[in-house]
Amino acid sequence: MIEAFNGWIIFILYLLNLAGGGYYAYQSVFNTENFMDKYGIHKSALLPARLAGSFVLTTFLMGLYIIYRGGPEGTWIYFNILFIQSLIFTVLGYISVNSEVAEMEGVEYTPEGYIAPAIFTVINAILIWGLSDKIYM
């Protein structure tokens, strides 16, 4: 398995990326109310929060599938979607955290809204680079 990911470093980055996605998938799909309370989101946004979480859960499940199928060969679209998704959320997170909405009573935005996706963006860029000989087969 390690060889399928071009060594330990890329495999560990892959697992970190997968664990981060799993954490946010769990929080937004299965622990939704507590997740929303953490950010001061009204309970009426339960369905949209779970909708957004369903996309994260999907990429998490696909990430598990890549491990169990024997490696990332030919999965360029998966890695590119993760990269683009995290890049877009980095920008949107920064805009949101620094907007007027963040100053409203009951809203508790923190820099996590753009720092976490920025870290995922960097990890995904490294994964694409480190696995390019496999994912573009």
Summary of the structure (lengths in Angstrom):
residues: 137
radius of gyration: 16.2
end to end distance: 17.4
largest distance: 51.2
contacts: 388
relative contact order: 0.16
helix: 79%
strand: 0%
